[in-house]
């Protein structure tokens, strides 16, 4: 069992920055996938960024170059730094983890997290013009 909790959400004007944190219980399994997802009202959940236990990162095209995902295994924290935020980034953001019985990239972006086992409760990001 892995417990995850997001923090750092809020409201920001377009062009601003936010830092999301996902504190979690110690992950003892290897390999693993960890990821950030988001879901806007009326839209499907989508993968934002993923990182595996080797530190390989992949980003959704619209956030590439603006968002940075990182994992601190000593602090048990998954972080998403978001810069140059746009109104279309407005959504509920979730962190998730899984023992990587699948390919992290396809599981995050193609399957939209369908197979991820552990989820946080979510934190809201609102970007205004």
Buried (B, 14 or more C-beta within 10 A) or exposed (E): EBEBBBEBBEEBEEEBEBEBBBBBEEBEEEEBBBBBBBBBEEEEBBBBBBBBBEEEBBBBEEBEEBBBBBBEEEEBBBBBBBBEBBEEBBBBBBBBBBBBEBEBBEBBBEEBBEBBEBBBEBBEBBBEE
